[in-house]
Every structure is written in C-alpha cells, then in structure tokens.
Amino acid sequence: MNALVIDNIEYEFPTDFKVKEWLPLTKVRNNPNMLIKLALNVPQDKIELMPEGTKSLMHQLLLSVMYPTYVKLNHVVNDCELSDLSKITLGEFIDLEVMIENLETNLPNILNLLYDTTKSEEMNISEVYGSIQYYLNWRKSLFTNYKNLFDTPNDDEEVVEYKPNKPHYTARVWLDIVMTLADGKFLNMDAVTDKPLIQSLNWLAWNKDKRIQEAEQLRKQLQ
C-alpha cells in the first residue's frame, strides 16, 4: 500500500478517483494543502508538519492521478457502452458543446450523455479520461471537416485540453444554427435538434454554398 506517513500515522495515497470524488478536488487543485487534505483525509494540523518539498511532491502526484497522461479509450465502463459519435443527434452535440464550456463542473453530465447512463459519478477517472480526450479530438476533426461553417483555429496538434469560448458565445452560435435549420420557426426546433448531426451539417454546408453561388450570380448580373 502506498501511503503518506506523518507523525507515525499512515494516510493511504489514492491511485484513482471516482468522478464524484474528483469533482471537489478540481476546485482546490492549485492549493496543495487543501488538495492533500481532501484527497488523503489528512487533518490540517498534520499538513502543517509536512516539509514544503513533501507537499510539493504530493501535490504533483495527486494531479497526475486526477489528470492521467497515459490512458486508453474504454468503450465499456461499468456495463455502459460509449456512444457512436457518428450517430449522435444535433441536439446531443449542442448539449455537449454547451457543457464543455465548463468541462470539469459538467463532467458527470458529459459522461452520462457519452455513455448513455445516469450513474457516471460512480465511474473511475482513469477509465473515462480517455473518452473525454477521444471526444475532444473527434470534435476537432469534425470542425476541421466543416471548417467553412465554423470559425476554428488551424492547428494540427492533438487536443488534450479544451479552451472554452467566451461565456454564452457557444449557446448563441448554436441557437442561430438551429433557427436556420428550422427556417426561423420556433415550433420546428425540436424536430431539427432530433436530426442526425452529420446530416444537419451537410445541409448547412450545401445551403451555404448555394447562397454563395446565388450571390455571385447576382453580382455578375449587376455588373
């Protein structure tokens, strides 16, 4: 058993966290004292006895457990199967886009959607961290394939961390897209968001090209 020994008392060092345990730790990840206190259940007075070098080491080790570098993609976790991303609906993708604006806070809901479950908080971070990286990379590939529809950076590096847009920006962008597909009619919105994502993006790309061609023809007529 790996343990931190303080004043002859052993505190077991965690090798993994359940999602529900991980969530509060993310809020104190930059505070070594609080992170050690919460993750190892070390009393505050015992933490004060620790040398600064030991605190720093424990802090870095805990972060490596919280944010594992070497992970694999698990298609099944706790009998829950990872969704086929090529088959998700426009509405599901919009939900994911809004939630990853605050990925850490919304991680349980994101995993619930990706694994079609309501019990993601019981999953281990080591088992699902790969699926988050997989989704972010799939998302980046999607935006690259439809780059004419979206204003995205030209970057060939693998995505390992999501950098959110300005608050409310994503929700507004997708509302505009949904209303375009719904022909500006509120009552059509549910039918639109139930459509397959890829089918929706293909139509948007076709419609954009069509409008560009029409604008070009009009320009030539006016010359």
C-alpha positions in Angstrom: 0.0 0.0 0.0 1.3 3.5 -0.9 0.9 5.8 2.0 2.0 9.2 3.3 3.4 9.0 6.8 3.0 12.0 9.1 3.8 11.8 12.8 3.8 8.0 12.6 0.3 7.9 11.0 -0.2 6.4 7.6 -2.6 8.1 5.1 -3.3 5.9 2.1 -2.4 7.5 -1.2 -5.1 7.2 -3.8 -4.4 5.5 -7.2 -7.7 6.6 -8.7 -10.8 8.7 -8.0 -14.4 8.2 -8.7 -15.9 11.0 -10.7 -17.9 12.1 -7.6 -14.7 12.3 -5.6 -12.8 14.0 -8.4 -15.2 16.9 -8.8 -14.5 18.7 -5.4 -10.8 18.1 -5.9 -10.7 20.1 -9.1 -11.8 23.2 -7.2 -8.7 23.1 -5.0 -6.2 21.6 -7.4 -4.0 24.7 -7.2 -3.9 24.7 -3.4 -1.5 21.9 -2.3 -2.7 22.0 1.4 -6.4 21.7 0.5 -5.8 19.1 -2.2 -3.8 16.9 0.2 -6.3 17.4 2.9 -9.3 16.3 0.8 -7.6 13.6 -1.2 -5.9 11.8 1.6 -8.1 12.9 4.5 -5.2 14.5 6.3 -6.0 16.8 9.2 -4.9 20.4 8.8 -2.6 20.3 11.8 -0.8 17.3 10.3 -0.4 19.0 7.0 1.4 21.8 8.8 4.0 19.3 9.9 4.9 18.4 6.4 8.1 19.8 4.8 7.4 22.0 1.8 9.2 19.6 -0.5 6.9 16.7 0.5 3.9 18.9 0.0 5.0 19.8 -3.5 5.7 16.2 -4.4 2.3 15.0 -3.0 0.6 17.8 -4.9 2.2 16.8 -8.2 1.5 13.1 -7.6 -2.2 13.8 -6.9 -2.5 15.9 -10.0 -1.1 13.0 -12.0 -3.8 10.8 -10.7 -6.5 13.4 -11.3 -5.3 14.1 -14.8 -3.7 10.9 -16.1 -1.3 11.2 -19.0 -1.4 7.6 -20.2 -5.0 6.5 -20.7 -6.8 4.2 -23.0 -10.2 4.6 -24.6 -12.7 2.3 -22.8 -15.7 1.6 -25.0 -17.5 -0.1 -22.0 -17.3 1.2 -18.4 -19.4 -0.2 -15.6 -21.5 -2.0 -18.3 -22.2 1.3 -20.0 -21.2 1.5 -23.7 -19.7 4.6 -25.3 -21.9 6.1 -27.9 -21.1 6.0 -31.6 -20.3 9.7 -32.1 -21.0 9.5 -35.8 -24.7 8.8 -34.9 -25.3 11.5 -32.3 -28.1 14.0 -32.9 -27.6 17.7 -33.4 -29.3 18.3 -30.1 -26.9 16.0 -28.3 -23.9 17.6 -29.9 -25.2 21.1 -28.9 -25.7 19.9 -25.3 -22.1 18.7 -25.3 -20.8 21.9 -26.8 -22.5 23.9 -24.1 -21.4 21.6 -21.3 -17.7 21.6 -22.3 -17.6 25.3 -21.8 -17.1 24.2 -18.1 -15.8 20.7 -18.7 -14.8 19.9 -15.1 -18.1 21.0 -13.5 -20.2 19.3 -16.1 -18.1 16.1 -16.4 -20.8 13.8 -14.9 -23.4 15.1 -17.4 -21.0 14.9 -20.3 -20.2 11.3 -19.4 -23.9 10.5 -18.9 -24.5 11.5 -22.4 -21.4 9.8 -23.9 -22.1 6.5 -22.1 -26.0 6.8 -22.1 -26.2 6.4 -18.3 -27.2 8.3 -15.2 -24.5 6.9 -13.0 -21.3 8.3 -14.3 -20.3 9.7 -10.9 -19.5 6.1 -9.9 -17.1 5.7 -12.8 -13.3 5.9 -12.2 -11.5 8.8 -13.7 -8.8 6.5 -15.1 -11.4 4.6 -17.0 -13.2 7.6 -18.6 -10.5 10.2 -19.0 -9.6 8.7 -22.3 -13.1 9.0 -23.6 -13.0 12.8 -22.9 -9.8 13.2 -24.8 -11.3 11.0 -27.6 -14.4 13.2 -27.8 -12.4 16.4 -27.9 -10.2 15.1 -30.7 -13.3 13.8 -32.6 -14.9 17.2 -32.1 -11.8 18.9 -33.5 -11.8 16.6 -36.5 -15.5 17.4 -37.1 -14.8 21.2 -37.1 -11.9 20.7 -39.4 -14.1 18.8 -41.9 -16.7 21.5 -41.8 -14.2 24.4 -41.4 -16.2 26.5 -43.9 -19.1 26.5 -41.4 -17.2 27.4 -38.3 -14.5 29.9 -37.3 -11.9 27.5 -35.8 -8.1 27.8 -35.5 -5.9 26.0 -37.9 -4.0 23.7 -35.6 -2.7 20.2 -36.3 -1.8 19.3 -32.7 -3.8 16.7 -30.8 -6.4 18.1 -28.5 -5.6 17.3 -24.8 -7.2 20.3 -23.2 -10.3 22.2 -24.1 -10.1 26.0 -24.1 -13.6 27.5 -23.8 -15.0 30.3 -25.8 -16.4 33.5 -24.3 -19.4 32.9 -21.9 -22.7 32.3 -23.7 -21.0 32.5 -27.1 -21.5 28.8 -27.9 -25.1 28.7 -27.0 -25.9 31.8 -29.1 -24.0 30.3 -32.1 -25.9 27.1 -32.0 -29.2 28.8 -31.5 -28.6 30.7 -34.7 -27.8 27.4 -36.5 -30.9 25.7 -35.1 -33.1 28.6 -36.2 -31.5 28.5 -39.7 -32.4 24.8 -40.0 -35.8 25.4 -38.5 -36.5 28.1 -41.1 -36.8 30.6 -38.3 -39.8 28.8 -36.8 -39.8 28.1 -33.1 -42.1 25.1 -33.4 -39.7 23.4 -35.7 -36.8 23.4 -33.2 -37.4 20.0 -31.6 -37.6 18.3 -35.0 -34.3 20.0 -36.0 -32.4 19.0 -32.9 -33.5 15.4 -33.3 -31.9 15.2 -36.7 -28.5 13.4 -37.0 -25.6 15.8 -36.5 -23.8 14.9 -39.7 -26.9 15.2 -41.8 -27.5 18.7 -40.3 -24.0 19.9 -41.0 -24.1 18.6 -44.6 -27.3 20.5 -45.2 -25.8 23.7 -43.7 -22.7 23.3 -45.9 -24.9 22.8 -49.0 -27.1 25.8 -48.1 -24.1 28.0 -47.6 -22.5 27.0 -50.9 -25.9 27.6 -52.6 -26.2 31.1 -51.1 -22.6 32.0 -52.2 -23.4 30.9 -55.7 -26.6 32.9 -55.8 -24.8 36.0 -54.5 -22.1 35.5 -57.2 -24.7 35.2 -59.9 -26.4 38.3 -58.7 -23.2 40.2 -58.6 -22.4 39.3 -62.2 -25.9 40.3 -63.3 -25.4 43.8 -61.7 -22.1 44.4 -63.4 
